[in-house]
């Protein structure tokens, strides 16, 4: 059997940090100081080659960076070749880039409305250069992936106005290479930060696994760094795009879409303040005569012709190991929903991401029209991977597969429980009245019209399978004892949510109208409870209140009691 290396392309979200300003930018990339450096346009140094790093702008926000790329045919240059920019595919799933509806999967030659603004330097504010989008040349949400946008003008015309494209590196440089990350910070202009490229890693950003990503510990750009360009510091060539970051997140949410983790030794590893970039040298093989051709013979995007999974985000991110019943451990089975446009597939179930990269050990062809894909999980804590190859026909060779994707979940010990994290709100003004507690039951609010400013408004989040429900009690700080089991009552009983809580008005219905609150635990564990919140009003404005909380996971195993002091209002 042939050996296949599976390469999942992807893009995600970079988080933010504080700015570090510099009055001037020296004449060499090697003089960029540590931290964030604000750039000015000066023909005497490299900044004039970065005029093509632009900002995507939509009707309500402008939080993404995109780069104009040099796609000229060196042997047969043409003045009519279109201009292309590349960015994070997630930038196009919001209002950041323009008017565009995206239902997921692989998108090619799709219409879009929006603009990119170039020449974003500190000394050129008010003189940016605006160019309209023509179409989405290519986009996929099958992991941390990129988007290629064709502009409504030619590359030649942009260059005549001083907008310079970035040269894509012919190969990815090795670990240890000095790099520059350039992006446009939120409500600001172009910044640069310098650091060292680290060895490649495999990254999990639920539900996808993206292989061979390039991590670094550069100072994070503020909001807007999503899609930032990563350059080889010596050669000034585009090496990769920043696609994900753990900056501003914590390990509690590790491996989720906005808090990626690494897969090492069959387990997940969360690395603080780490940024992940997608190598882009492969794009050199995807342009012919200055035109993007996704299915050209050597373009790896041809193997992402279709998305294999239907609603992949419904795939559970976390499960608890099954508890023994009469010495027999029940088998966990999950039906994986597949798209209709992939008629056949081969699959492999493994705990090792390296096994997914090999073409050996895959199943016989499965006719997706006749047979569902049932994933049968063992009870092993750690990473569980489903590797899938899409086939146009049963006898399709591994070199001709139409799609290659990896999705995953993580198994935890049955005793795994989130600590309680609590914040309270006592003032409807979103800038005032917040009390935070370094423990884990979260408070979030959207419509604050229901806030009672005379009481503590406490909110609990439900994150299946770790925090399925809560018990609480409260009272005067000096007399309440959290270790005493007497007096606890349920914050919310999921099985009685509809019948009791909504009917009684304890919970605000407008916050939960789209949540599937099935009493079937096997369905709830699939992630329907993400973002569910419950709300209690406690105490009076002349009391100092002690709040006691116990968290129960899916196996109904309790946490130790957590105590929080709610200060006088």
Order of alpha helices (4+ residues) and beta strands (2+ residues): beta-beta-beta-beta-beta-beta-beta-beta-beta-alpha-beta-beta-beta-beta-beta-beta-beta-beta-beta-beta-beta-beta-beta-alpha-beta-beta-beta-beta-beta-beta-beta-beta-beta-beta-beta-beta
